[in-house]
């Protein structure tokens, strides 16, 4: 698939059921330092779903604060898509050059510390009770 396909698929299968608050330095994440983020709760799957974008050409460290009445688990999953350049595409030689790669994340004291790669789109899922 193309990078566009993967991004659309990640958005479509991670809609959630309610909007949740996510902050960076006590502010909504709306492009500061090249970072964007949104969060939703999926009540049926019992997950917090966070979508982040780093449109900068440099990796960024971020500590997102989640405010919610639910108790989050300390471990979650991340689907990360990143390229080396904005014009990078998948090809017959490299069909998965830009495709979601799965990994793990940890939540500590209500904060999610991440290093977001340059030119990346990420979907993080954190289960809750």
Backbone as XML, in Angstrom:
<?xml version="1.0"?>
<chain id="A" units="angstrom">
  <residue number="1" name="UNK">
    <atom name="N" x="0.812" y="-1.193" z="0.000"/>
    <atom name="CA" x="0.000" y="0.000" z="0.000"/>
    <atom name="C" x="0.854" y="1.253" z="0.000"/>
  </residue>
  <residue number="2" name="UNK">
    <atom name="N" x="0.213" y="2.351" z="-0.241"/>
    <atom name="CA" x="0.894" y="3.641" z="-0.231"/>
    <atom name="C" x="0.872" y="4.215" z="1.184"/>
  </residue>
  <residue number="3" name="UNK">
    <atom name="N" x="1.777" y="5.147" z="1.497"/>
    <atom name="CA" x="1.720" y="5.798" z="2.813"/>
    <atom name="C" x="0.356" y="6.452" z="3.063"/>
  </residue>
  <residue number="4" name="UNK">
    <atom name="N" x="-0.234" y="7.071" z="2.040"/>
    <atom name="CA" x="-1.562" y="7.684" z="2.202"/>
    <atom name="C" x="-2.594" y="6.645" z="2.628"/>
  </residue>
  <residue number="5" name="UNK">
    <atom name="N" x="-2.551" y="5.480" z="2.005"/>
    <atom name="CA" x="-3.484" y="4.404" z="2.354"/>
    <atom name="C" x="-3.328" y="4.023" z="3.821"/>
  </residue>
  <residue number="6" name="UNK">
    <atom name="N" x="-2.080" y="3.828" z="4.265"/>
    <atom name="CA" x="-1.859" y="3.409" z="5.652"/>
    <atom name="C" x="-2.354" y="4.467" z="6.640"/>
  </residue>
  <residue number="7" name="UNK">
    <atom name="N" x="-2.113" y="5.736" z="6.364"/>
    <atom name="CA" x="-2.586" y="6.804" z="7.258"/>
    <atom name="C" x="-4.105" y="6.797" z="7.319"/>
  </residue>
  <residue number="8" name="UNK">
    <atom name="N" x="-4.768" y="6.731" z="6.159"/>
    <atom name="CA" x="-6.235" y="6.707" z="6.144"/>
    <atom name="C" x="-6.774" y="5.491" z="6.884"/>
  </residue>
  <residue number="9" name="UNK">
    <atom name="N" x="-6.130" y="4.351" z="6.709"/>
    <atom name="CA" x="-6.576" y="3.140" z="7.399"/>
    <atom name="C" x="-6.425" y="3.303" z="8.913"/>
  </residue>
  <residue number="10" name="UNK">
    <atom name="N" x="-5.276" y="3.837" z="9.360"/>
    <atom name="CA" x="-5.074" y="4.020" z="10.798"/>
    <atom name="C" x="-6.096" y="4.983" z="11.393"/>
  </residue>
  <residue number="11" name="UNK">
    <atom name="N" x="-6.441" y="6.038" z="10.663"/>
    <atom name="CA" x="-7.478" y="6.946" z="11.149"/>
    <atom name="C" x="-8.835" y="6.252" z="11.184"/>
  </residue>
  <residue number="12" name="UNK">
    <atom name="N" x="-9.166" y="5.506" z="10.141"/>
    <atom name="CA" x="-10.512" y="4.931" z="10.043"/>
    <atom name="C" x="-10.763" y="3.828" z="11.063"/>
  </residue>
  <residue number="13" name="UNK">
    <atom name="N" x="-9.754" y="3.075" z="11.449"/>
    <atom name="CA" x="-9.965" y="1.977" z="12.398"/>
    <atom name="C" x="-9.695" y="2.403" z="13.839"/>
  </residue>
  <residue number="14" name="UNK">
    <atom name="N" x="-9.372" y="3.668" z="14.046"/>
    <atom name="CA" x="-9.085" y="4.177" z="15.392"/>
    <atom name="C" x="-9.882" y="5.438" z="15.679"/>
  </residue>
  <residue number="15" name="UNK">
    <atom name="N" x="-11.203" y="5.356" z="15.430"/>
    <atom name="CA" x="-12.075" y="6.522" z="15.584"/>
    <atom name="C" x="-12.408" y="6.826" z="17.032"/>
  </residue>
  <residue number="16" name="UNK">
    <atom name="N" x="-12.570" y="5.806" z="17.849"/>
    <atom name="CA" x="-12.968" y="6.014" z="19.233"/>
    <atom name="C" x="-14.439" y="6.351" z="19.347"/>
  </residue>
  <residue number="17" name="UNK">
    <atom name="N" x="-14.889" y="6.547" z="20.587"/>
    <atom name="CA" x="-16.295" y="6.857" z="20.829"/>
    <atom name="C" x="-16.491" y="8.215" z="21.486"/>
  </residue>
  <residue number="18" name="UNK">
    <atom name="N" x="-15.412" y="8.822" z="22.009"/>
    <atom name="CA" x="-15.508" y="10.146" z="22.637"/>
    <atom name="C" x="-14.150" y="10.831" z="22.575"/>
  </residue>
  <residue number="19" name="UNK">
    <atom name="N" x="-14.170" y="12.134" z="22.456"/>
    <atom name="CA" x="-12.938" y="12.914" z="22.420"/>
    <atom name="C" x="-12.341" y="12.974" z="23.828"/>
  </residue>
  <residue number="20" name="UNK">
    <atom name="N" x="-11.017" y="12.895" z="23.912"/>
    <atom name="CA" x="-10.314" y="12.981" z="25.188"/>
    <atom name="C" x="-9.328" y="14.148" z="25.134"/>
  </residue>
  <residue number="21" name="UNK">
    <atom name="N" x="-8.951" y="14.639" z="26.289"/>
    <atom name="CA" x="-8.029" y="15.756" z="26.389"/>
    <atom name="C" x="-6.596" y="15.244" z="26.420"/>
  </residue>
  <residue number="22" name="UNK">
    <atom name="N" x="-5.754" y="15.818" z="25.573"/>
    <atom name="CA" x="-4.322" y="15.515" z="25.593"/>
    <atom name="C" x="-3.579" y="16.839" z="25.550"/>
  </residue>
  <residue number="23" name="UNK">
    <atom name="N" x="-2.571" y="16.975" z="26.412"/>
    <atom name="CA" x="-1.845" y="18.235" z="26.542"/>
    <atom name="C" x="-0.352" y="18.007" z="26.427"/>
  </residue>
  <residue number="24" name="UNK">
    <atom name="N" x="0.336" y="19.040" z="25.981"/>
    <atom name="CA" x="1.792" y="19.082" z="25.957"/>
    <atom name="C" x="2.176" y="20.425" z="26.552"/>
  </residue>
  <residue number="25" name="UNK">
    <atom name="N" x="2.907" y="20.410" z="27.655"/>
    <atom name="CA" x="3.234" y="21.640" z="28.395"/>
    <atom name="C" x="1.965" y="22.401" z="28.768"/>
  </residue>
  <residue number="26" name="UNK">
    <atom name="N" x="0.949" y="21.658" z="29.196"/>
    <atom name="CA" x="-0.339" y="22.216" z="29.642"/>
    <atom name="C" x="-1.093" y="22.975" z="28.553"/>
  </residue>
  <residue number="27" name="UNK">
    <atom name="N" x="-0.840" y="22.649" z="27.285"/>
    <atom name="CA" x="-1.544" y="23.280" z="26.169"/>
    <atom name="C" x="-1.989" y="22.201" z="25.183"/>
  </residue>
  <residue number="28" name="UNK">
    <atom name="N" x="-3.073" y="22.493" z="24.462"/>
    <atom name="CA" x="-3.483" y="21.605" z="23.371"/>
    <atom name="C" x="-2.331" y="21.527" z="22.370"/>
  </residue>
  <residue number="29" name="UNK">
    <atom name="N" x="-2.172" y="20.375" z="21.746"/>
    <atom name="CA" x="-1.031" y="20.136" z="20.856"/>
    <atom name="C" x="-1.449" y="20.497" z="19.430"/>
  </residue>
  <residue number="30" name="UNK">
    <atom name="N" x="-1.196" y="21.738" z="19.046"/>
    <atom name="CA" x="-1.719" y="22.265" z="17.780"/>
    <atom name="C" x="-0.628" y="22.828" z="16.876"/>
  </residue>
  <residue number="31" name="UNK">
    <atom name="N" x="0.513" y="22.157" z="16.836"/>
    <atom name="CA" x="1.568" y="22.574" z="15.922"/>
    <atom name="C" x="2.792" y="23.153" z="16.593"/>
  </residue>
  <residue number="32" name="UNK">
    <atom name="N" x="2.777" y="23.288" z="17.910"/>
    <atom name="CA" x="3.948" y="23.798" z="18.591"/>
    <atom name="C" x="5.151" y="22.891" z="18.287"/>
  </residue>
  <residue number="33" name="UNK">
    <atom name="N" x="6.214" y="23.510" z="17.849"/>
    <atom name="CA" x="7.459" y="22.790" z="17.569"/>
    <atom name="C" x="7.261" y="21.662" z="16.552"/>
  </residue>
  <residue number="34" name="UNK">
    <atom name="N" x="6.272" y="21.805" z="15.669"/>
    <atom name="CA" x="6.033" y="20.810" z="14.629"/>
    <atom name="C" x="5.194" y="19.624" z="15.056"/>
  </residue>
  <residue number="35" name="UNK">
    <atom name="N" x="4.627" y="19.661" z="16.270"/>
    <atom name="CA" x="3.864" y="18.523" z="16.780"/>
    <atom name="C" x="2.366" y="18.810" z="16.795"/>
  </residue>
  <residue number="36" name="UNK">
    <atom name="N" x="1.603" y="17.788" z="16.428"/>
    <atom name="CA" x="0.143" y="17.805" z="16.516"/>
    <atom name="C" x="-0.281" y="16.518" z="17.229"/>
  </residue>
  <residue number="37" name="UNK">
    <atom name="N" x="-1.377" y="16.600" z="17.991"/>
    <atom name="CA" x="-1.876" y="15.393" z="18.653"/>
    <atom name="C" x="-3.363" y="15.532" z="18.916"/>
  </residue>
  <residue number="38" name="UNK">
    <atom name="N" x="-4.033" y="14.407" z="18.883"/>
    <atom name="CA" x="-5.440" y="14.334" z="19.287"/>
    <atom name="C" x="-5.626" y="13.009" z="20.011"/>
  </residue>
  <residue number="39" name="UNK">
    <atom name="N" x="-6.686" y="12.955" z="20.813"/>
    <atom name="CA" x="-6.930" y="11.730" z="21.572"/>
    <atom name="C" x="-8.425" y="11.445" z="21.621"/>
  </residue>
  <residue number="40" name="UNK">
    <atom name="N" x="-8.754" y="10.169" z="21.596"/>
    <atom name="CA" x="-10.129" y="9.708" z="21.747"/>
    <atom name="C" x="-10.132" y="8.501" z="22.671"/>
  </residue>
  <residue number="41" name="UNK">
    <atom name="N" x="-11.291" y="8.242" z="23.241"/>
    <atom name="CA" x="-11.494" y="7.051" z="24.062"/>
    <atom name="C" x="-12.391" y="6.113" z="23.276"/>
  </residue>
  <residue number="42" name="UNK">
    <atom name="N" x="-12.061" y="4.843" z="23.285"/>
    <atom name="CA" x="-12.920" y="3.815" z="22.711"/>
    <atom name="C" x="-13.492" y="3.019" z="23.877"/>
  </residue>
  <residue number="43" name="UNK">
    <atom name="N" x="-14.761" y="3.295" z="24.219"/>
    <atom name="CA" x="-15.386" y="2.645" z="25.375"/>
    <atom name="C" x="-15.575" y="1.147" z="25.158"/>
  </residue>
  <residue number="44" name="UNK">
    <atom name="N" x="-15.848" y="0.729" z="23.921"/>
    <atom name="CA" x="-16.047" y="-0.706" z="23.675"/>
    <atom name="C" x="-14.743" y="-1.487" z="23.834"/>
  </residue>
  <residue number="45" name="UNK">
    <atom name="N" x="-13.643" y="-0.955" z="23.324"/>
    <atom name="CA" x="-12.352" y="-1.646" z="23.414"/>
    <atom name="C" x="-11.599" y="-1.316" z="24.698"/>
  </residue>
  <residue number="46" name="UNK">
    <atom name="N" x="-12.108" y="-0.326" z="25.452"/>
    <atom name="CA" x="-11.465" y="0.143" z="26.682"/>
    <atom name="C" x="-10.022" y="0.562" z="26.411"/>
  </residue>
  <residue number="47" name="UNK">
    <atom name="N" x="-9.888" y="1.528" z="25.467"/>
    <atom name="CA" x="-8.578" y="2.039" z="25.079"/>
    <atom name="C" x="-8.621" y="3.555" z="24.922"/>
  </residue>
  <residue number="48" name="UNK">
    <atom name="N" x="-7.516" y="4.180" z="25.277"/>
    <atom name="CA" x="-7.264" y="5.557" z="24.893"/>
    <atom name="C" x="-6.450" y="5.489" z="23.613"/>
  </residue>
  <residue number="49" name="UNK">
    <atom name="N" x="-6.878" y="6.230" z="22.591"/>
    <atom name="CA" x="-6.187" y="6.221" z="21.303"/>
    <atom name="C" x="-5.651" y="7.622" z="21.057"/>
  </residue>
  <residue number="50" name="UNK">
    <atom name="N" x="-4.347" y="7.722" z="20.897"/>
    <atom name="CA" x="-3.688" y="9.000" z="20.662"/>
    <atom name="C" x="-3.075" y="8.976" z="19.267"/>
  </residue>
  <residue number="51" name="UNK">
    <atom name="N" x="-3.330" y="10.029" z="18.515"/>
    <atom name="CA" x="-2.721" y="10.167" z="17.197"/>
    <atom name="C" x="-1.790" y="11.372" z="17.243"/>
  </residue>
  <residue number="52" name="UNK">
    <atom name="N" x="-0.539" y="11.181" z="16.817"/>
    <atom name="CA" x="0.429" y="12.274" z="16.816"/>
    <atom name="C" x="1.070" y="12.407" z="15.443"/>
  </residue>
  <residue number="53" name="UNK">
    <atom name="N" x="1.459" y="13.637" z="15.137"/>
    <atom name="CA" x="2.203" y="13.932" z="13.913"/>
    <atom name="C" x="3.391" y="14.804" z="14.290"/>
  </residue>
  <residue number="54" name="UNK">
    <atom name="N" x="4.551" y="14.455" z="13.773"/>
    <atom name="CA" x="5.724" y="15.321" z="13.846"/>
    <atom name="C" x="6.064" y="15.682" z="12.413"/>
  </residue>
  <residue number="55" name="UNK">
    <atom name="N" x="5.740" y="16.907" z="12.010"/>
    <atom name="CA" x="6.016" y="17.291" z="10.622"/>
    <atom name="C" x="7.360" y="17.998" z="10.488"/>
  </residue>
  <residue number="56" name="UNK">
    <atom name="N" x="8.143" y="17.954" z="11.543"/>
    <atom name="CA" x="9.474" y="18.546" z="11.543"/>
    <atom name="C" x="10.482" y="17.582" z="10.919"/>
  </residue>
  <residue number="57" name="UNK">
    <atom name="N" x="11.612" y="18.126" z="10.495"/>
    <atom name="CA" x="12.679" y="17.286" z="9.936"/>
    <atom name="C" x="13.612" y="16.754" z="11.021"/>
  </residue>
  <residue number="58" name="UNK">
    <atom name="N" x="13.218" y="16.925" z="12.295"/>
    <atom name="CA" x="14.011" y="16.429" z="13.415"/>
    <atom name="C" x="13.134" y="15.618" z="14.360"/>
  </residue>
  <residue number="59" name="UNK">
    <atom name="N" x="13.733" y="14.624" z="15.018"/>
    <atom name="CA" x="13.014" y="13.885" z="16.061"/>
    <atom name="C" x="12.690" y="14.837" z="17.195"/>
  </residue>
  <residue number="60" name="UNK">
    <atom name="N" x="11.575" y="14.579" z="17.876"/>
    <atom name="CA" x="11.144" y="15.426" z="18.989"/>
    <atom name="C" x="10.820" y="14.557" z="20.194"/>
  </residue>
  <residue number="61" name="UNK">
    <atom name="N" x="11.282" y="14.983" z="21.357"/>
    <atom name="CA" x="10.894" y="14.340" z="22.604"/>
    <atom name="C" x="9.656" y="15.051" z="23.120"/>
  </residue>
  <residue number="62" name="UNK">
    <atom name="N" x="8.682" y="14.289" z="23.552"/>
    <atom name="CA" x="7.434" y="14.869" z="24.043"/>
    <atom name="C" x="6.953" y="14.095" z="25.258"/>
  </residue>
  <residue number="63" name="UNK">
    <atom name="N" x="6.383" y="14.830" z="26.215"/>
    <atom name="CA" x="5.761" y="14.227" z="27.393"/>
    <atom name="C" x="4.316" y="14.682" z="27.410"/>
  </residue>
  <residue number="64" name="UNK">
    <atom name="N" x="3.428" y="13.832" z="26.925"/>
    <atom name="CA" x="2.006" y="14.155" z="26.850"/>
    <atom name="C" x="1.332" y="13.845" z="28.183"/>
  </residue>
  <residue number="65" name="UNK">
    <atom name="N" x="0.454" y="14.752" z="28.623"/>
    <atom name="CA" x="-0.312" y="14.517" z="29.836"/>
    <atom name="C" x="-1.730" y="14.105" z="29.449"/>
  </residue>
  <residue number="66" name="UNK">
    <atom name="N" x="-2.212" y="13.038" z="30.060"/>
    <atom name="CA" x="-3.570" y="12.582" z="29.837"/>
    <atom name="C" x="-4.389" y="12.847" z="31.083"/>
  </residue>
  <residue number="67" name="UNK">
    <atom name="N" x="-5.536" y="13.479" z="30.893"/>
    <atom name="CA" x="-6.427" y="13.736" z="32.018"/>
    <atom name="C" x="-7.726" y="12.991" z="31.762"/>
  </residue>
  <residue number="68" name="UNK">
    <atom name="N" x="-8.016" y="12.063" z="32.666"/>
    <atom name="CA" x="-9.200" y="11.236" z="32.483"/>
    <atom name="C" x="-9.603" y="10.634" z="33.823"/>
  </residue>
  <residue number="69" name="UNK">
    <atom name="N" x="-10.892" y="10.391" z="34.007"/>
    <atom name="CA" x="-11.324" y="9.732" z="35.246"/>
    <atom name="C" x="-11.016" y="8.232" z="35.264"/>
  </residue>
  <residue number="70" name="UNK">
    <atom name="N" x="-10.620" y="7.659" z="34.138"/>
    <atom name="CA" x="-10.330" y="6.221" z="34.098"/>
    <atom name="C" x="-8.878" y="5.969" z="34.505"/>
  </residue>
  <residue number="71" name="UNK">
    <atom name="N" x="-8.603" y="4.726" z="34.916"/>
    <atom name="CA" x="-7.242" y="4.352" z="35.294"/>
    <atom name="C" x="-6.579" y="3.653" z="34.111"/>
  </residue>
  <residue number="72" name="UNK">
    <atom name="N" x="-5.505" y="4.275" z="33.604"/>
    <atom name="CA" x="-4.785" y="3.718" z="32.463"/>
    <atom name="C" x="-3.831" y="2.619" z="32.902"/>
  </residue>
  <residue number="73" name="UNK">
    <atom name="N" x="-3.668" y="1.632" z="32.050"/>
    <atom name="CA" x="-2.645" y="0.620" z="32.263"/>
    <atom name="C" x="-1.291" y="1.284" z="31.992"/>
  </residue>
  <residue number="74" name="UNK">
    <atom name="N" x="-0.210" y="0.653" z="32.385"/>
    <atom name="CA" x="1.102" y="1.275" z="32.210"/>
    <atom name="C" x="1.762" y="0.929" z="30.884"/>
  </residue>
  <residue number="75" name="UNK">
    <atom name="N" x="1.209" y="-0.041" z="30.168"/>
    <atom name="CA" x="1.793" y="-0.444" z="28.881"/>
    <atom name="C" x="0.777" y="-0.269" z="27.766"/>
  </residue>
  <residue number="76" name="UNK">
    <atom name="N" x="1.268" y="0.123" z="26.603"/>
    <atom name="CA" x="0.419" y="0.277" z="25.442"/>
    <atom name="C" x="1.179" y="-0.076" z="24.171"/>
  </residue>
  <residue number="77" name="UNK">
    <atom name="N" x="0.511" y="0.137" z="23.058"/>
    <atom name="CA" x="1.087" y="-0.179" z="21.747"/>
    <atom name="C" x="1.184" y="1.079" z="20.899"/>
  </residue>
  <residue number="78" name="UNK">
    <atom name="N" x="2.162" y="1.099" z="20.006"/>
    <atom name="CA" x="2.301" y="2.198" z="19.063"/>
    <atom name="C" x="2.437" y="1.642" z="17.658"/>
  </residue>
  <residue number="79" name="UNK">
    <atom name="N" x="1.752" y="2.285" z="16.720"/>
    <atom name="CA" x="1.945" y="2.031" z="15.287"/>
    <atom name="C" x="2.604" y="3.295" z="14.761"/>
  </residue>
  <residue number="80" name="UNK">
    <atom name="N" x="3.825" y="3.163" z="14.299"/>
    <atom name="CA" x="4.625" y="4.318" z="13.890"/>
    <atom name="C" x="4.924" y="4.254" z="12.397"/>
  </residue>
  <residue number="81" name="UNK">
    <atom name="N" x="4.687" y="5.382" z="11.735"/>
    <atom name="CA" x="5.058" y="5.522" z="10.323"/>
    <atom name="C" x="6.002" y="6.708" z="10.213"/>
  </residue>
  <residue number="82" name="UNK">
    <atom name="N" x="7.158" y="6.496" z="9.597"/>
    <atom name="CA" x="8.118" y="7.582" z="9.441"/>
    <atom name="C" x="8.913" y="7.363" z="8.163"/>
  </residue>
  <residue number="83" name="UNK">
    <atom name="N" x="9.284" y="8.466" z="7.563"/>
    <atom name="CA" x="10.115" y="8.412" z="6.365"/>
    <atom name="C" x="11.364" y="9.241" z="6.562"/>
  </residue>
  <residue number="84" name="UNK">
    <atom name="N" x="12.318" y="9.061" z="5.687"/>
    <atom name="CA" x="13.556" y="9.830" z="5.766"/>
    <atom name="C" x="13.421" y="11.202" z="5.136"/>
  </residue>
  <residue number="85" name="UNK">
    <atom name="N" x="12.434" y="11.352" z="4.267"/>
    <atom name="CA" x="12.223" y="12.625" z="3.579"/>
    <atom name="C" x="10.754" y="12.726" z="3.198"/>
  </residue>
  <residue number="86" name="UNK">
    <atom name="N" x="10.289" y="13.951" z="2.990"/>
    <atom name="CA" x="8.879" y="14.145" z="2.647"/>
    <atom name="C" x="8.505" y="13.527" z="1.303"/>
  </residue>
  <residue number="87" name="UNK">
    <atom name="N" x="9.458" y="13.393" z="0.398"/>
    <atom name="CA" x="9.144" y="12.841" z="-0.920"/>
    <atom name="C" x="9.404" y="11.339" z="-1.022"/>
  </residue>
  <residue number="88" name="UNK">
    <atom name="N" x="9.699" y="10.681" z="0.094"/>
    <atom name="CA" x="9.920" y="9.238" z="0.076"/>
    <atom name="C" x="8.602" y="8.520" z="-0.170"/>
  </residue>
  <residue number="89" name="UNK">
    <atom name="N" x="8.640" y="7.474" z="-0.981"/>
    <atom name="CA" x="7.448" y="6.694" z="-1.297"/>
    <atom name="C" x="7.786" y="5.205" z="-1.229"/>
  </residue>
  <residue number="90" name="UNK">
    <atom name="N" x="6.752" y="4.388" z="-1.202"/>
    <atom name="CA" x="6.940" y="2.947" z="-1.326"/>
    <atom name="C" x="7.137" y="2.620" z="-2.801"/>
  </residue>
  <residue number="91" name="UNK">
    <atom name="N" x="7.916" y="1.590" z="-3.070"/>
    <atom name="CA" x="8.203" y="1.213" z="-4.455"/>
    <atom name="C" x="8.177" y="-0.307" z="-4.558"/>
  </residue>
  <residue number="92" name="UNK">
    <atom name="N" x="8.352" y="-0.817" z="-5.777"/>
    <atom name="CA" x="8.433" y="-2.261" z="-5.947"/>
    <atom name="C" x="9.661" y="-2.819" z="-5.226"/>
  </residue>
  <residue number="93" name="UNK">
    <atom name="N" x="10.754" y="-2.052" z="-5.204"/>
    <atom name="CA" x="11.961" y="-2.486" z="-4.509"/>
    <atom name="C" x="11.816" y="-2.397" z="-2.994"/>
  </residue>
  <residue number="94" name="UNK">
    <atom name="N" x="11.074" y="-1.386" z="-2.527"/>
    <atom name="CA" x="10.851" y="-1.193" z="-1.093"/>
    <atom name="C" x="9.368" y="-0.952" z="-0.845"/>
  </residue>
  <residue number="95" name="UNK">
    <atom name="N" x="8.544" y="-2.011" z="-0.914"/>
    <atom name="CA" x="7.097" y="-1.840" z="-0.795"/>
    <atom name="C" x="6.621" y="-1.414" z="0.598"/>
  </residue>
  <residue number="96" name="UNK">
    <atom name="N" x="7.459" y="-1.593" z="1.605"/>
    <atom name="CA" x="7.069" y="-1.219" z="2.964"/>
    <atom name="C" x="8.019" y="-0.182" z="3.557"/>
  </residue>
  <residue number="97" name="UNK">
    <atom name="N" x="8.603" y="0.649" z="2.712"/>
    <atom name="CA" x="9.524" y="1.679" z="3.205"/>
    <atom name="C" x="8.816" y="2.579" z="4.208"/>
  </residue>
  <residue number="98" name="UNK">
    <atom name="N" x="7.588" y="2.971" z="3.888"/>
    <atom name="CA" x="6.775" y="3.764" z="4.811"/>
    <atom name="C" x="5.493" y="2.986" z="5.057"/>
  </residue>
  <residue number="99" name="UNK">
    <atom name="N" x="5.470" y="2.293" z="6.170"/>
    <atom name="CA" x="4.322" y="1.475" z="6.572"/>
    <atom name="C" x="4.323" y="1.426" z="8.093"/>
  </residue>
  <residue number="100" name="UNK">
    <atom name="N" x="3.178" y="1.161" z="8.704"/>
    <atom name="CA" x="3.142" y="1.111" z="10.173"/>
    <atom name="C" x="4.056" y="0.023" z="10.725"/>
  </residue>
  <residue number="101" name="UNK">
    <atom name="N" x="4.829" y="0.418" z="11.712"/>
    <atom name="CA" x="5.683" y="-0.522" z="12.431"/>
    <atom name="C" x="5.213" y="-0.536" z="13.886"/>
  </residue>
  <residue number="102" name="UNK">
    <atom name="N" x="5.008" y="-1.723" z="14.417"/>
    <atom name="CA" x="4.438" y="-1.882" z="15.757"/>
    <atom name="C" x="5.532" y="-1.850" z="16.822"/>
  </residue>
  <residue number="103" name="UNK">
    <atom name="N" x="5.176" y="-1.280" z="17.966"/>
    <atom name="CA" x="6.095" y="-1.239" z="19.092"/>
    <atom name="C" x="5.320" y="-1.096" z="20.392"/>
  </residue>
  <residue number="104" name="UNK">
    <atom name="N" x="6.043" y="-0.942" z="21.484"/>
    <atom name="CA" x="5.440" y="-0.806" z="22.806"/>
    <atom name="C" x="5.758" y="0.560" z="23.389"/>
  </residue>
  <residue number="105" name="UNK">
    <atom name="N" x="4.858" y="1.052" z="24.235"/>
    <atom name="CA" x="5.069" y="2.300" z="24.965"/>
    <atom name="C" x="4.737" y="2.067" z="26.431"/>
  </residue>
  <residue number="106" name="UNK">
    <atom name="N" x="5.240" y="2.970" z="27.279"/>
    <atom name="CA" x="4.958" y="2.894" z="28.714"/>
    <atom name="C" x="4.416" y="4.233" z="29.181"/>
  </residue>
  <residue number="107" name="UNK">
    <atom name="N" x="3.443" y="4.150" z="30.041"/>
    <atom name="CA" x="2.836" y="5.328" z="30.664"/>
    <atom name="C" x="3.351" y="5.390" z="32.095"/>
  </residue>
  <residue number="108" name="UNK">
    <atom name="N" x="3.800" y="6.576" z="32.501"/>
    <atom name="CA" x="4.350" y="6.718" z="33.849"/>
    <atom name="C" x="3.766" y="7.962" z="34.491"/>
  </residue>
  <residue number="109" name="UNK">
    <atom name="N" x="3.081" y="7.773" z="35.611"/>
    <atom name="CA" x="2.485" y="8.874" z="36.362"/>
    <atom name="C" x="1.570" y="9.740" z="35.497"/>
  </residue>
  <residue number="110" name="UNK">
    <atom name="N" x="0.784" y="9.104" z="34.649"/>
    <atom name="CA" x="-0.156" y="9.829" z="33.805"/>
    <atom name="C" x="0.483" y="10.545" z="32.639"/>
  </residue>
  <residue number="111" name="UNK">
    <atom name="N" x="1.773" y="10.302" z="32.395"/>
    <atom name="CA" x="2.454" y="10.934" z="31.268"/>
    <atom name="C" x="2.977" y="9.885" z="30.309"/>
  </residue>
  <residue number="112" name="UNK">
    <atom name="N" x="2.922" y="10.241" z="29.044"/>
    <atom name="CA" x="3.434" y="9.383" z="27.987"/>
    <atom name="C" x="4.647" y="10.081" z="27.384"/>
  </residue>
  <residue number="113" name="UNK">
    <atom name="N" x="5.823" y="9.538" z="27.641"/>
    <atom name="CA" x="7.070" y="10.101" z="27.111"/>
    <atom name="C" x="7.400" y="9.373" z="25.809"/>
  </residue>
  <residue number="114" name="UNK">
    <atom name="N" x="7.527" y="10.136" z="24.745"/>
    <atom name="CA" x="7.815" y="9.558" z="23.433"/>
    <atom name="C" x="8.913" y="10.339" z="22.732"/>
  </residue>
  <residue number="115" name="UNK">
    <atom name="N" x="9.664" y="9.639" z="21.911"/>
    <atom name="CA" x="10.525" y="10.287" z="20.938"/>
    <atom name="C" x="9.858" y="10.077" z="19.594"/>
  </residue>
  <residue number="116" name="UNK">
    <atom name="N" x="9.363" y="11.165" z="19.030"/>
    <atom name="CA" x="8.645" y="11.099" z="17.756"/>
    <atom name="C" x="9.633" y="11.351" z="16.627"/>
  </residue>
  <residue number="117" name="UNK">
    <atom name="N" x="9.758" y="10.385" z="15.742"/>
    <atom name="CA" x="10.700" y="10.512" z="14.636"/>
    <atom name="C" x="10.300" y="11.657" z="13.713"/>
  </residue>
  <residue number="118" name="UNK">
    <atom name="N" x="11.274" y="12.156" z="12.984"/>
    <atom name="CA" x="11.013" y="13.204" z="11.997"/>
    <atom name="C" x="10.008" y="12.690" z="10.966"/>
  </residue>
  <residue number="119" name="UNK">
    <atom name="N" x="9.148" y="13.570" z="10.506"/>
    <atom name="CA" x="8.149" y="13.243" z="9.481"/>
    <atom name="C" x="7.379" y="11.971" z="9.838"/>
  </residue>
  <residue number="120" name="UNK">
    <atom name="N" x="6.848" y="11.917" z="11.060"/>
    <atom name="CA" x="6.178" y="10.687" z="11.485"/>
    <atom name="C" x="4.712" y="10.909" z="11.812"/>
  </residue>
  <residue number="121" name="UNK">
    <atom name="N" x="3.965" y="9.829" z="11.667"/>
    <atom name="CA" x="2.580" y="9.737" z="12.105"/>
    <atom name="C" x="2.517" y="8.529" z="13.022"/>
  </residue>
  <residue number="122" name="UNK">
    <atom name="N" x="1.882" y="8.691" z="14.180"/>
    <atom name="CA" x="1.870" y="7.637" z="15.189"/>
    <atom name="C" x="0.471" y="7.465" z="15.748"/>
  </residue>
  <residue number="123" name="UNK">
    <atom name="N" x="0.104" y="6.217" z="16.000"/>
    <atom name="CA" x="-1.145" y="5.912" z="16.699"/>
    <atom name="C" x="-0.768" y="5.076" z="17.908"/>
  </residue>
  <residue number="124" name="UNK">
    <atom name="N" x="-1.124" y="5.601" z="19.090"/>
    <atom name="CA" x="-0.803" y="4.940" z="20.340"/>
    <atom name="C" x="-2.112" y="4.482" z="20.990"/>
  </residue>
  <residue number="125" name="UNK">
    <atom name="N" x="-2.117" y="3.252" z="21.475"/>
    <atom name="CA" x="-3.293" y="2.702" z="22.167"/>
    <atom name="C" x="-2.886" y="2.298" z="23.574"/>
  </residue>
  <residue number="126" name="UNK">
    <atom name="N" x="-3.592" y="2.873" z="24.550"/>
    <atom name="CA" x="-3.327" y="2.565" z="25.947"/>
    <atom name="C" x="-4.608" y="2.023" z="26.571"/>
  </residue>
  <residue number="127" name="UNK">
    <atom name="N" x="-4.579" y="0.777" z="27.012"/>
    <atom name="CA" x="-5.776" y="0.185" z="27.636"/>
    <atom name="C" x="-6.087" y="0.852" z="28.985"/>
  </residue>
  <residue number="128" name="UNK">
    <atom name="N" x="-7.354" y="0.784" z="29.385"/>
    <atom name="CA" x="-7.739" y="1.263" z="30.704"/>
    <atom name="C" x="-8.741" y="0.309" z="31.326"/>
  </residue>
  <residue number="129" name="UNK">
    <atom name="N" x="-8.931" y="0.475" z="32.635"/>
    <atom name="CA" x="-9.860" y="-0.397" z="33.369"/>
    <atom name="C" x="-11.248" y="0.210" z="33.373"/>
  </residue>
</chain>
